[in-house]
């Protein structure tokens, strides 16, 4: 019931139920933290997490689901110090760093402006997926590290529309409109169907480029 209330954004009822629960556990806390973040209240989610740490002390045990919930909250707030603190705590208590946890950390460190940390986690992963690669790609783009972006893209085994769009947008944002358009052309030749966001990246790359001369 608590999970149902929190998922629907009925947080007043959620906290009323939590208050009368005889023994709330990590599942209860995770549900509230993730729901607060999902409904656009990352600061409240972080406040709740800190309050639970204080109230429960050593009895507040986090698992991989807690880590993912709070990591996503840190990413939304750009809270690097808390992200590093949580990462360290999870390491010390032996949280399992599975694919989902690692992907969340790669994304979060990228959003906090630390692509080097994202890369470090990526290199330690036993298993990666397209989200792992794309998250690292976007982390480099946010930091305007385009040589690293291009190198990583060249090594990607699966290049989906998200990866192509990220590369096009990255070139556009860094004043390399010609490369953005060439990448878009290559994407079409690969048979990748563009999304609306792809066209936004293409259009933003057109500023200052004589498109008629380019044949577009």
N, C-alpha and C positions, 0 to 999 in steps of 0.2 A: 504494500500500500504506500509506504514511504517513497519507494522508487517511482510509483505511478504519479504521485503528487509532484515530485521534483521534476520529472520528465515533462509534465504539463505546465511547469512554471508556477505552480501553486505553492510558493515557498513559505507563506505564513502557516499553512496547514502542515507543510513538510517539517518545519521546526517545532511546531506544536507536538507532532507525533514523535519526533526525535527526543524531545524533552521527557516524554513519559515512557520511552522504551527502556526496559530493565537493563539490557546489555547491548547497546549499539556496537556494531562491528565495522570492519574495514569496508564491507560491501555497502553499508549505509552511508558512510562518509564519502566513498567514491561516487555514489549516485548523486549526492548533493553537490559535490565539487564539480563534477562533469556537467551537471544540469545548469548550475549557475553560470559556468563558462559558456555553454551552448546558448543560453538565453541572453547573453550579452552583459553578464555581470562578473567579469574576471576579477575585479578588485574585491568584490564580496566573496568570491570563491577563495581568493588568497587569504582574506581575513578569516574565513571559516577554517581553512587548513591550519593557519597559525594558532587559532584559538583551540583547536583540537589537540595540537601539539602541546600547548601549555597546560590544558586541563588534564590530559591523559598521561603526560610525561612519557616514561618508558613503556607504558602500556599501549601507546598509540603506535601500532604496527602497520607499516605501509607495505603494499605489495605492488606488482607491476601495473595494476589497474590504477592505483593511487598515483603512481609516478607519472603515467601517461596523462591523467587528468590534470595534475598540477603543472606538469611540463607544458601542456597546451595553454594553461593559464599564464604561465611565465612568458610564453611566446607572445601572447596577446598584449601583455603589458610591457614587453621589452625588459623584463626584470632579470638581468643577467646574474646579479649576485645571488638572488634566491634560487635561480636555476642551477648555479654551480653548487650551492649549499645542498639542494635536493639531490643532485647527481652524486655528490660525495656521500651523503647519508645512505642513499640507495646502494652504493657500492659497499659501504661498511657493513650494512646489515644483511647483505647477500641477496638483494633483489635480482631476479633472473632477467638479464638484459636480452630479451628476445627480439625478434624482428620488429615488432610493433613499438616497443620501448625505444630501441635504437633509432628507428625512423623518426619518432617524435622528438628525440634529442637532436638529431641532425637538423630537422626543421626549426626547432626552437633556437638553437645556437645561431643558425643563419639569420633568423629574425632579430636576434640580439646583437648582430654585427660581428659575430665571431666564427667566420667560415673555417678558420683553422681548427677550431674545436670540432666542428661538424666533420671535417676531413679525418681527424683523429679517430672519431667514433666509427666512421665509415670503414677505415682501414682495419679496425679490430673486429668487424662483423664476420661471423662465419658464413652467414647467409645474407644476401641482398636481393632486393626486387626492384622493379622499375621506379617505385616511389623513393627508395633509398637514393638511387642515382639522380632522379629529378630534384629531390630536396637539396642534395649537395650542389647540383647545377644552379638552382635558384639562390642558394646561399652565396655562391661565388658572384652571381650576377648582382645581388644586392650590394656587394662590396666592390663592384666595378672591376673585378679581376677577370677580364675577358680572355686573356691567354689561357688561364686555368679553365675557364668555361669551355673554350674550344677544344682543349686537350681532353677534358672529361667527356664532352659530347662525342668526340671521335672514338672513344673507348666504350661507349654505351652499346650494349648488346641489343637492347630493345629501345627504339626511339619512337615513342608515341606522340600524339598531337600536343600533349602538354609540354614535352621536352622541346619539340620544334618551336612551339609558341614562345616558350621561355627564352630560347636562343634568339629568336627574331626580336622580341621585346628588349632583350639585353643589348643587342646591337643598337636598336633605336634609341634607348635611353642613354647610351654612351656615345651618341653622335656619329655612329657608323651606319648611316642609312643605306649606303650601297651594299654593305655586307648583309644587312637585314633583308633587302630585296632579293639578293642572290640566294640567301637561305630559303626564303619563301618559294622562289622558283624551284630550288632543289627539292623542297618538301613536296611540292605538287608533282614533280617528276617521280618521286618515290611512291606516289599514290596515296599520300596522307590527306584526309579530308579536313580542311581548315574549320576552326570554330569561329564564333563571333569575336572572341578575344584575340584570335590570330590576326584577323583583319584590323583590329584596333592597333596592334603592334605594327602592322604593315603601313597603315595610314600615318601613324606617328613618325615613321621613318622617312616619310616623303617630304618633310619640311626642308626646303632648300635644295632639293634634288631636281634637276631638269628631267622630269619623267619622260617627256616626248623623245628626248635624245636616248633615253634608256630603252625605249620601245614598249613602255607600259601604257 
